[in-house]
Amino acid sequence: MDYRLCVIEGDGIGKEVVPAAVRVLKKVLPNLVVENAEAGWETFLSQGVSVPTTTLDSIRQCGAALFGAVSSPSKKVSGYRSTIITMRQILDLYANIRPVKSLPCLSPRQDVNMIIVRENTEGMYSGREHLEDDQAVAERVITRRASTRIAEKAVELMQAGSRSKLSIVHKANIMPLTDGMFRDTVREVIDRLKKTNDTWDVEEVLVDTAANRIISQPEKLDVIVTTNLFGDILSDEAAHWAGGMGLAPSINLGDGLAVAEPVHGSAPDIAGKGIANPIAAILSTALLLRYHWHDEPLASRVEDAVSRAIADDLPIADGKFANDTKTETITQAVLARLN
């Protein structure tokens, strides 16, 4: 198999953590071909677009991309559109996969292992906002097509691994048309695809109840499938159990395309100091191996190297890395565990 990767460092610490993650990926994929591209706030300032056409073309040609981080303005800027939402919508990356798994020494508890499967292209992030005199209006768009695709992806994950429960998270009691369509469509897909020998269970959970369970009983959650905004918030909440958002990996999947990205931001306060933590970016490369290149042994190898480096080789106190731990120190520790 040919392994090609579009590398998009982005802004801030993306320029430090992405090169570190690529080094780790090349350790397990020595024939990896890398193509560099640009996207982000700095790109918008210099080129007038946050994601140039050349970058989109590179992602399509490579099939896979690793994106670092982006700085975003807090107020509306004429002509600017969110970098990652642009990628998701133009490339039709309809599924966002956020694993939440306990890490040694860093997680408050060691029994959490859930996956949040989030619809990635519509809902409250459809980009449909407008002003009407003294009120601002946002449209929440839910379609049967998008709900079907994310349900199919969730069922695929259930059937691919040792998962026991699929939780459909919604708020159909308050939004009966939009979340009602989502819930009913997911149910229809499950009824169509679930095999007679599948042993996993299905439940429905209201989003506020799901938020409470993530806090009080995270060990009882397995795979969650939900809409865009709910998935965004719940996955950030759940990241607490895996060491925080700064260590959380993710991957955006389409049909034959994948963009992996650490969840953290561009962290301008530490950018350029050589102390950005590359763990989330490294774990995101493992998601490329698992979900795009379908190489579970290599994905597990990278994740195991990260876990062993954290447990035995890196300076951690009170569940946190020392503030002055170098990016290079962490990278070298993971690379050593891959030898």
KAHU-V41342 format. One record per pair of residues at least 12 apart in sequence whose ideal C-beta (glycine too) atoms are under 7 Angstrom apart, sorted by the first residue. I is the first residue (numbers start at 1). J is the second residue. D is the distance in Angstrom with one decimal. If there is no record, write none. Layout:
# KAHU-V41342
i:I j:J d:D
i:I j:J d:D
This chain:
# KAHU-V41342
i:3 j:29 d:5.0
i:3 j:31 d:6.2
i:3 j:32 d:4.7
i:3 j:33 d:6.7
i:3 j:293 d:6.7
i:4 j:33 d:4.7
i:4 j:35 d:6.8
i:4 j:62 d:4.1
i:4 j:63 d:6.3
i:4 j:64 d:6.8
i:5 j:32 d:6.0
i:5 j:34 d:5.4
i:5 j:62 d:5.8
i:5 j:64 d:5.3
i:5 j:65 d:6.8
i:5 j:66 d:6.1
i:6 j:35 d:5.3
i:6 j:37 d:5.3
i:6 j:58 d:4.5
i:6 j:59 d:4.9
i:6 j:62 d:4.3
i:6 j:64 d:6.9
i:6 j:65 d:4.0
i:7 j:22 d:6.0
i:7 j:34 d:5.3
i:7 j:35 d:6.9
i:7 j:36 d:5.2
i:7 j:37 d:7.0
i:7 j:66 d:5.6
i:8 j:37 d:5.1
i:8 j:38 d:6.8
i:8 j:39 d:5.0
i:8 j:55 d:6.6
i:8 j:65 d:5.9
i:8 j:66 d:6.9
i:8 j:67 d:4.6
i:8 j:68 d:6.5
i:9 j:68 d:4.6
i:10 j:39 d:6.1
i:10 j:40 d:4.1
i:10 j:67 d:6.0
i:10 j:68 d:4.0
i:10 j:69 d:4.9
i:10 j:70 d:5.0
i:10 j:266 d:6.9
i:11 j:40 d:4.4
i:11 j:41 d:5.2
i:11 j:42 d:5.4
i:11 j:69 d:5.8
i:11 j:70 d:5.3
i:11 j:71 d:4.2
i:11 j:266 d:4.3
i:12 j:69 d:5.4
i:12 j:71 d:5.8
i:12 j:266 d:2.8
i:12 j:267 d:5.5
i:12 j:268 d:5.1
i:12 j:271 d:4.1
i:13 j:69 d:5.8
i:13 j:266 d:6.1
i:13 j:267 d:4.7
i:13 j:270 d:6.5
i:13 j:271 d:5.0
i:13 j:276 d:3.7
i:14 j:68 d:2.3
i:14 j:69 d:3.7
i:14 j:266 d:6.2
i:15 j:68 d:6.8
i:16 j:274 d:7.0
i:16 j:276 d:4.5
i:16 j:327 d:5.3
i:17 j:68 d:6.0
i:17 j:262 d:6.5
i:17 j:276 d:5.2
i:17 j:278 d:4.2
i:17 j:281 d:4.1
i:17 j:327 d:6.9
i:18 j:66 d:5.9
i:18 j:68 d:4.1
i:18 j:281 d:5.8
i:20 j:278 d:3.8
i:20 j:281 d:6.6
i:20 j:282 d:6.9
i:20 j:327 d:5.7
i:20 j:331 d:4.3
i:21 j:66 d:6.3
i:21 j:278 d:5.8
i:21 j:281 d:3.7
i:21 j:282 d:4.7
i:21 j:284 d:6.7
i:21 j:285 d:5.1
i:22 j:34 d:6.4
i:22 j:66 d:6.9
i:23 j:331 d:6.2
i:23 j:335 d:6.8
i:24 j:282 d:5.0
i:24 j:285 d:6.3
i:24 j:302 d:6.5
i:24 j:331 d:6.9
i:24 j:334 d:5.6
i:24 j:335 d:6.3
i:25 j:285 d:4.3
i:27 j:335 d:5.8
i:27 j:338 d:4.9
i:28 j:298 d:5.0
i:28 j:301 d:6.1
i:28 j:302 d:6.2
i:28 j:338 d:6.5
i:35 j:58 d:5.4
i:35 j:62 d:5.8
i:37 j:54 d:6.8
i:37 j:55 d:4.1
i:37 j:58 d:4.5
i:38 j:52 d:6.4
i:38 j:55 d:6.0
i:39 j:51 d:4.7
i:39 j:55 d:5.2
i:39 j:67 d:6.9
i:39 j:83 d:5.2
i:40 j:70 d:4.5
i:40 j:71 d:6.8
i:40 j:83 d:5.4
i:41 j:70 d:6.0
i:41 j:71 d:4.2
i:41 j:72 d:6.3
i:44 j:80 d:5.5
i:48 j:79 d:6.5
i:50 j:80 d:6.2
i:50 j:81 d:6.0
i:50 j:83 d:4.4
i:50 j:86 d:6.0
i:51 j:83 d:5.8
i:51 j:86 d:4.6
i:51 j:87 d:5.9
i:56 j:90 d:6.0
i:56 j:91 d:6.7
i:59 j:91 d:6.3
i:59 j:257 d:6.6
i:59 j:259 d:6.6
i:60 j:257 d:6.9
i:63 j:256 d:6.3
i:63 j:257 d:6.1
i:64 j:258 d:4.9
i:64 j:288 d:5.5
i:64 j:292 d:5.2
i:65 j:259 d:4.5
i:66 j:260 d:5.2
i:66 j:284 d:6.5
i:66 j:285 d:6.4
i:67 j:259 d:5.6
i:67 j:261 d:4.3
i:68 j:281 d:6.8
i:69 j:262 d:6.9
i:69 j:264 d:6.4
i:69 j:265 d:5.7
i:69 j:266 d:4.1
i:70 j:83 d:4.5
i:70 j:84 d:6.6
i:70 j:266 d:6.1
i:71 j:266 d:4.4
i:71 j:268 d:6.5
i:84 j:261 d:6.8
i:85 j:125 d:6.1
i:85 j:127 d:7.0
i:87 j:259 d:5.7
i:88 j:120 d:5.1
i:88 j:121 d:5.8
i:88 j:252 d:5.7
i:89 j:121 d:5.6
i:91 j:254 d:5.7
i:91 j:257 d:5.5
i:92 j:121 d:6.8
i:92 j:254 d:4.8
i:93 j:120 d:5.7
i:93 j:252 d:3.9
i:93 j:253 d:6.2
i:93 j:254 d:4.4
i:93 j:257 d:6.4
i:93 j:259 d:5.9
i:94 j:119 d:6.8
i:94 j:120 d:5.3
i:94 j:121 d:5.1
i:94 j:146 d:6.2
i:94 j:149 d:5.1
i:94 j:150 d:6.5
i:94 j:254 d:6.0
i:95 j:117 d:6.5
i:95 j:120 d:5.8
i:95 j:150 d:5.8
i:95 j:153 d:4.4
i:95 j:253 d:4.4
i:96 j:118 d:4.2
i:96 j:120 d:4.3
i:96 j:231 d:6.5
i:96 j:250 d:6.2
i:96 j:252 d:5.4
i:97 j:115 d:6.5
i:97 j:117 d:6.1
i:97 j:250 d:6.6
i:97 j:251 d:5.0
i:97 j:253 d:6.5
i:97 j:287 d:6.7
i:97 j:291 d:6.2
i:98 j:116 d:4.4
i:98 j:118 d:6.7
i:98 j:235 d:3.9
i:98 j:248 d:7.0
i:98 j:250 d:5.0
i:99 j:115 d:5.1
i:99 j:249 d:6.9
i:100 j:112 d:6.1
i:100 j:114 d:4.9
i:100 j:116 d:6.9
i:100 j:238 d:4.4
i:100 j:239 d:6.2
i:100 j:241 d:6.0
i:100 j:242 d:4.9
i:101 j:113 d:4.9
i:101 j:242 d:5.7
i:102 j:241 d:6.4
i:102 j:242 d:6.2
i:103 j:242 d:5.8
i:103 j:243 d:4.9
i:103 j:247 d:6.7
i:103 j:307 d:6.5
i:103 j:310 d:5.9
i:104 j:307 d:5.6
i:104 j:310 d:5.4
i:104 j:311 d:4.0
i:105 j:310 d:5.7
i:105 j:311 d:6.0
i:105 j:316 d:4.7
i:105 j:319 d:6.8
i:106 j:243 d:3.7
i:106 j:247 d:6.7
i:106 j:310 d:6.3
i:106 j:316 d:6.7
i:106 j:319 d:5.7
i:107 j:241 d:5.8
i:107 j:242 d:5.8
i:107 j:243 d:5.5
i:108 j:241 d:6.4
i:108 j:319 d:6.9
i:109 j:241 d:6.4
i:111 j:219 d:4.3
i:112 j:218 d:4.7
i:112 j:219 d:5.9
i:112 j:241 d:4.2
i:112 j:242 d:6.8
i:114 j:218 d:6.8
i:114 j:221 d:4.5
i:114 j:222 d:5.9
i:114 j:223 d:6.9
i:114 j:224 d:6.7
i:114 j:238 d:6.4
i:115 j:157 d:6.3
i:115 j:223 d:4.9
i:116 j:224 d:4.7
i:116 j:231 d:5.7
i:116 j:234 d:6.0
i:116 j:235 d:4.4
i:116 j:238 d:6.5
i:117 j:150 d:6.4
i:117 j:153 d:6.0
i:117 j:154 d:4.5
i:117 j:157 d:6.5
i:117 j:223 d:6.4
i:117 j:224 d:6.6
i:117 j:225 d:4.5
i:118 j:226 d:6.1
i:118 j:228 d:6.3
i:118 j:231 d:2.6
i:118 j:232 d:6.7
i:118 j:235 d:6.6
i:119 j:146 d:5.6
i:119 j:147 d:6.9
i:119 j:150 d:4.2
i:119 j:227 d:5.3
i:119 j:228 d:5.2
i:119 j:231 d:6.8
i:120 j:228 d:6.4
i:120 j:252 d:6.0
i:121 j:146 d:5.9
i:122 j:141 d:4.7
i:122 j:142 d:6.5
i:122 j:143 d:6.3
i:122 j:146 d:5.2
i:122 j:228 d:6.3
i:123 j:140 d:5.9
i:123 j:141 d:6.7
i:123 j:142 d:6.4
i:123 j:227 d:4.6
i:123 j:228 d:3.4
i:123 j:229 d:5.4
i:124 j:138 d:6.3
i:124 j:140 d:5.2
i:124 j:228 d:6.3
i:124 j:229 d:4.1
i:125 j:228 d:4.8
i:125 j:229 d:6.6
i:126 j:139 d:6.3
i:126 j:141 d:4.3
i:128 j:141 d:6.6
i:140 j:178 d:5.5
i:142 j:178 d:4.2
i:142 j:181 d:5.3
i:142 j:182 d:5.3
i:142 j:227 d:6.8
i:144 j:181 d:6.3
i:144 j:185 d:5.4
i:147 j:181 d:6.5
i:147 j:182 d:4.8
i:147 j:185 d:3.8
i:147 j:186 d:6.2
i:148 j:185 d:5.6
i:148 j:189 d:5.8
i:150 j:225 d:6.2
i:151 j:185 d:6.3
i:151 j:186 d:4.2
i:151 j:189 d:3.7
i:151 j:190 d:6.7
i:151 j:225 d:6.4
i:152 j:189 d:5.7
i:152 j:193 d:6.8
i:153 j:253 d:7.0
i:154 j:166 d:6.1
i:154 j:223 d:6.3
i:154 j:225 d:3.9
i:155 j:189 d:6.4
i:155 j:190 d:6.2
i:155 j:193 d:4.7
i:155 j:194 d:6.8
i:157 j:223 d:5.9
i:158 j:200 d:5.1
i:158 j:223 d:6.1
i:159 j:198 d:6.6
i:163 j:200 d:5.8
i:163 j:222 d:5.4
i:163 j:223 d:5.3
i:164 j:200 d:5.3
i:164 j:201 d:6.7
i:164 j:222 d:5.5
i:165 j:200 d:6.1
i:165 j:201 d:4.8
i:165 j:203 d:6.5
i:165 j:222 d:4.3
i:165 j:223 d:7.0
i:166 j:200 d:6.1
i:166 j:202 d:5.1
i:166 j:223 d:5.0
i:166 j:225 d:6.5
i:167 j:203 d:5.3
i:167 j:205 d:5.0
i:167 j:210 d:6.9
i:167 j:221 d:6.5
i:167 j:223 d:6.9
i:167 j:224 d:4.9
i:168 j:183 d:5.9
i:168 j:186 d:5.1
i:168 j:202 d:7.0
i:168 j:204 d:4.9
i:168 j:225 d:5.8
i:169 j:205 d:5.2
i:169 j:207 d:5.3
i:169 j:210 d:4.6
i:169 j:224 d:5.4
i:169 j:226 d:3.9
i:169 j:230 d:5.9
i:169 j:234 d:7.0
i:170 j:182 d:5.7
i:170 j:183 d:4.7
i:170 j:204 d:7.0
i:170 j:207 d:6.6
i:170 j:226 d:6.8
i:171 j:206 d:6.1
i:171 j:207 d:5.0
i:173 j:206 d:6.6
i:182 j:227 d:5.7
i:183 j:204 d:6.6
i:186 j:225 d:6.2
i:190 j:202 d:5.8
i:207 j:230 d:4.9
i:210 j:224 d:6.8
i:210 j:234 d:6.1
i:211 j:234 d:6.3
i:211 j:237 d:6.3
i:214 j:234 d:6.3
i:214 j:237 d:5.3
i:214 j:238 d:5.0
i:218 j:238 d:6.8
i:218 j:241 d:5.1
i:239 j:263 d:6.6
i:245 j:263 d:5.2
i:245 j:264 d:5.8
i:246 j:264 d:4.8
i:246 j:277 d:6.0
i:246 j:280 d:6.5
i:247 j:277 d:6.9
i:247 j:279 d:5.0
i:247 j:280 d:5.2
i:248 j:263 d:4.0
i:248 j:280 d:5.6
i:249 j:262 d:6.1
i:249 j:280 d:5.3
i:249 j:283 d:3.7
i:249 j:284 d:4.0
i:249 j:287 d:5.6
i:250 j:263 d:5.5
i:250 j:284 d:6.6
i:251 j:284 d:6.5
i:251 j:287 d:4.0
i:251 j:288 d:6.6
i:251 j:291 d:5.6
i:253 j:291 d:6.0
i:258 j:288 d:6.0
i:258 j:291 d:6.5
i:258 j:292 d:3.8
i:260 j:284 d:4.0
i:260 j:285 d:6.5
i:260 j:287 d:5.3
i:260 j:288 d:4.8
i:261 j:284 d:6.0
i:262 j:280 d:3.4
i:262 j:281 d:4.6
i:262 j:284 d:5.4
i:263 j:280 d:6.3
i:264 j:280 d:5.7
i:274 j:326 d:5.5
i:274 j:327 d:5.5
i:274 j:328 d:6.9
i:275 j:324 d:6.2
i:275 j:325 d:6.5
i:275 j:326 d:6.1
i:275 j:327 d:6.4
i:276 j:327 d:5.2
i:277 j:321 d:6.2
i:277 j:330 d:6.3
i:278 j:327 d:5.6
i:278 j:330 d:5.7
i:278 j:331 d:5.7
i:279 j:306 d:6.2
i:279 j:330 d:6.6
i:282 j:302 d:6.8
i:282 j:306 d:6.0
i:282 j:334 d:6.0
i:283 j:303 d:6.6
i:283 j:306 d:6.2
i:285 j:302 d:6.4
i:286 j:299 d:4.5
i:286 j:302 d:4.2
i:286 j:303 d:5.0
i:289 j:302 d:6.7
i:301 j:338 d:6.9
i:305 j:334 d:5.1
i:305 j:337 d:3.8
i:305 j:338 d:4.9
i:306 j:334 d:5.7
i:308 j:337 d:4.9
i:309 j:333 d:3.9
i:309 j:334 d:4.8
i:309 j:337 d:5.0
i:313 j:333 d:4.3
i:314 j:330 d:6.3
i:314 j:333 d:5.5
